[in-house]
Amino acid sequence: MKTETIVLNETRNVTLTAYRLDCGEGFGCVPKRPAVLVLPGGGYQMCSDREADPVALAYAKAGYQTFILRYSLGKDAVWPNPLDDYEQAMALIREHADAWCLYPDKIAVIGFSAGGHLACAAATMAKNRPNAAILGYAVAGAEVKACCPTAPDTVAQVDALTPPCFLFATRTDNLVPIHNSIDFMSALAAQGIAFESHIYAYGPHGFSTCESTIQDMRPETICQRTSHWVEDSIGWLRDVFGECSVNGMGEPLCPSHMNDDHEPFLSVACTFGHLMQNETAAAILQPMIDALISNLSDNAAGMAAAFDDSDGPSMVQGMKLCDLLAYGNISDEALQALDAQLHQIENK
């Protein structure tokens, strides 16, 4: 492993520490590796050491090129300085992708507490967004004003370009209310962004990797399953990035979006509610939906009720069209033909 610390901004004491594993003919024999950029917490007043090296080394052990950004703090943390620090770090990592043996499109950011806020901002606001975000007890909402008055509420910034996210926290966090994670998840769901979440039953703020050298791990202090987030997040990254091997990166198992509602053209992977808002698509689909309800005659009333949106969103509004039509036993050929037809319609 090669270790290096790069000064990004001497005036604001911003540094990027790299832990780089060998590739090619050296250790591992893999051509390149995915990477993780760690953003420690500390209320924008400090960068917590227990959320720096222990985290980076856990991902290095799993085969990632790992980096730690110690960003602008205290009086230097006026926004957007911390986000600018992130932009500079991510640009540098991607510019050196070949020299540092990493995939420039397989870089995750992982942040804790206030560093989690910066990770949220990177995922939702940055010009140089990460390819995935891991958010540990992150200050996603307006509570960030308490430690950095100029920092934005990132929940409102979630958009269709936000990458897949992995969130973890404890229900009883005594510093960052759990609604920060819940509200961020709701925003991700509204945009159709893939995410995984682990909200553990109880435990304090700032538990990092939950090792006994870092956190009091007595059962009465913290839920004993909380430490699973490390292994789970590494497994989740394999799902969204693909498996890293001597043959390169495998295909991802989990798409970044759960439907095609934000793609340039419509498809059968769009949600039914989204498609029916488009007049051209609705004209194509209405006869099919009428036939679907009619064919399921034994439960026609129930099927009709499932499409009723007079008192709010219908039961099927959020279903992908391909999943909905499966109830009508549509053939693969007919589904492909419908998909081709919808692909001619611009998604506005």
N, C-alpha and C positions, 0 to 999 in steps of 0.2 A: 504494500500500500504506500502510495506517495501522498505526503501531506504538505500543504502549501497555504499560506495566508496572504491574500492580496488586499492592499489598501485601495478602496474605491473612492473614498473622500477623506482626506487627511484632516481637513478642518472640522468635519462632523464626526470623525473617528468611526467611519463606516468601513467594515472589513468583510471579506468573503473568504471563509476557510474551506479548503477542499480536501476530501479524503477520496483519492482515486485508486481504484483497483486496476491491476494489470489486465490486458486483453491480448488477443491474438495468440502467439506461441507461448506466452507467459502463463501465469496462474489463471486457470479457468478455461483458457482456449476459446473463449467467446469473442466474436469480432468487435462487438460494442455492447454497451449496457444501458438500461434506462437510468434515470437520475432522479434525485430528490433534493429539493432546496428547503432547508429547515429554517423557520422563523421563530425563535424563542419568544416566550412571553415576558411580562415584566411591567405592564401598565404604561408602556412608552416612556418609562423612567429608567429601566435597566433591561438587559437581556439575560434571562435566567440561565445559568450554566447547566442546571439539571434538565432543561429542555433544549439543550444544544448537543454536546458530544454524546451523551447516552442515547439520544434519539438517532443521531447521524450514524453511530456505530451499529445500531440495531438494523438499519437499512443496508449499511455496508455489508454486514454479515449475510444479508439476503441477496447480495449481488448487485447492489445499486451503487453508482457513483454518487457520492453525497457531498452536499455543500451546506454551510451554515452562514447565513447573512446576519451580521450584527449591524442593525440599521440605526438611523438617527434617533436620538433619545433626548428627553428633557426639553430644554429650550430649543433644541434643534429639531424636535419632532413636529413642528408646525407643518400642517398638511399643505402641499403634497410631498414633503421631503421624504418620509418613509416609503411612499409609493415610488418616488423617483429612484430611491436606493434599490428597491426591488427591480425596477425596469432595467437599471444599469447592470445588476447582477445577472438577471435572466438573459439579457442581450449578450453579456460576456460569455456565459455558459454555452449559449447556442452558437456563438461565433467560433468557439474553440471545440465544437462537437467532435470534429475529426481528431484533433490533437489529444483531446481528453477521452477519446473512445466512448462516446455516448450518442444516443439517438436524440436529435434535437426536437423530435415530435413525441418523445416519451419522457417528459419531465414533469414530475408532480411537485407541488408546493405543499409543505406541511407546517401549520402554524398553531400556536398555543396561546389562549387567552388574548392579550393584545396583539401578539404575533398571529393569532388566529384571525383577528380583525384585518391585519395586513394581508393575510392569505385570502380572506374573503374579498378584499379590495382588488387583489391581484387577479382573482378569478372572475370578477364582475366589471372592473373598470380599466384594467391595464391595457396598454397597447400591445404588450408582449405577454399575453396570457399563458398560464401554465396549461398543460394537457390534462391535468387532474388536480384536485385539491383535497387535502386531508385536514379537517378542522377540529382541533381539540379544544373543548370547552371555550369556544371562540366568542369574543365580544362582537357579535354581528350587528346588533341594533344600536339604538341611541345611547345606551349606557357607556359607549366609548367616549362620550363627551366628558365623563368624569375624569378620565386620565389624559385625554387629548381633545380639548374643546373644538379644535378645527377639523377633526376627522369626521368622515361621513358615515351615515347609517348605510350599511352595505346591503341590507335586506331589499331596499327599494331599488338597488342597482342590478339585481339579478335579471339577466336577459337570455335570449336564445343562444348567445355565444358563450355562456357560462359553461365550463367543462364539468364532467362528472365529479361528484363530491362524496367524500366519506366523512361522516360526522360522529363524534363521540363526546360524551359528557356524563355527569351524574345528576340524578334528579335533585339531590340535596346540595348542589354546589352553593356555597355560602357567599360567593363573590360575584359570579356571573349567573344571573337567573336563567333557568333552563329555557325560557321562552326565546332566548337568542337563537338556540339551535332549532327549536320548533318553528319559529317564524321563518328562518332561513330555509328549512326544509319545505315549508308551505310554498315559498316563493319558487323553489326549484321545481316542485310538483306542478305549479301553475304554468311553468315554461316547458314542461316535459323533459327536464334534465334528469338523467340517471343519477341516483344517489343510494347510498347505504347508510343506515344510522344505528348507533348503539347508545341508548340512554340507560345507564346502569342505575340500579335502585337507590344506592346511597354512596356517599363518599365526598371528600373535601375538594376544594379547588386545587389545581396545580399538581396533579399526581404524576405527570410525565409518563414514563414507561412502567410505573408501579413496582419497580424493583425495591427490595427492602433497604438498599443503601440510599434510596431517594425518598421513599414514602413509608410511613407507618402502615404496614399491611395487616395489622390485626383485624380479624373478621368483624369486630365491633366498630372498627374505624372506617373501613372501606369494603365495598362489595368485592369478593374474591374473584369474580369474573371480569373485573375492570381491566386487568392486565391483558385480557384476550384481544384488546383492540389492536395491539401491535401485530400479532399474527394475522388477525382478520383483515387489517388494512393492507398488509403485504399480499394476502390472497386476493383481495379486491383489486389491487393494482394489476395482478396477473389477469384478472377478468377484463379490465378495461384497456390494458396495454397489450396483452398477449404474453406468452411464456418466453422468457429469455433463455436461449440455448446456444450450442455451438453452431447451429444452423441459422442463427439470427432470431428475430422476434416472430413468434407465432401469431395467429389471427386472434383478435380480441373476441371474447365470449359475450361481453355486455356492450351494447351500442351506447353511444354518448347521449342519445335522445331516445325516449321511450315510444315516440311516434314521429310521423313526418309532418306535423302541423306547421313547422317552421322551415320546411324545405322550399326551394324555389317553385316546384310544381307539385300538384296534388298527386296522391297515390292511395292505394287500398290500405296503406299503413297510417293514414291520417285518421283522426278520431271522427266518429259519425257526426258529432255536433259541429265540428269545424267544417266538414264537407257540406253539411246542410246550410251553412251560412253563405255558401257560394251558389248563386242562382243556376249556373250552368251545371254544376255537379249535382245540385238538388233535383234538377229536372231529369237527370240520368238515373238517379238513385230511387226516386219516389216509387216508380212502378215495381222495382225490385223489393222495396220494403213492404209495399202492399201485398205482393205475392208471398213474401216471407210470413207475414201475419196470417194470410189466408191459408197457406199450406199447413201451418201448425194449428189446424182448426180445433183440435181438442182443447187448446189453451189460447184461442184467439183473443178472448177478452183480456187475459193476462198479458199477452204479447202487446196488444194495443196500449194497455196501461203503461208498459215499459217504455213506450215511445212518447207518452203524454208529458209535455213540458209546460202545461198551462199553469201549474203551481210551482214552477221552478225547474231546474235542470232535470231532464228525464234520466231514467236508470241507465240508458244506453249511450247517453251523450258523450261520455268519456271513453267509450270502447273504440278500439281500432276497427275500421270497417271490415277488414279481413277476419277479425275474430267474431264480429257480429254475424257476418254472412255464413260463417261455419255452422251456425245453428240451422241454416237452410240447406246444408249439405251441398253447397256450390262446388262444382268441379274445379280442378286445378286450371283447366283450359279456360273456363269461363272467368275465373278470378284473374288470370293473366291478361285476358282480353279487356276486362274492366280496368285493370291497372294501367294498361297501355292507353286506354281512352282517357283516364283521369290525368295521366302524365302530359297530356296535351293542354291542360288547363293551368294557367299561371296561378300561383298561390298568392293571393293579395289579401 
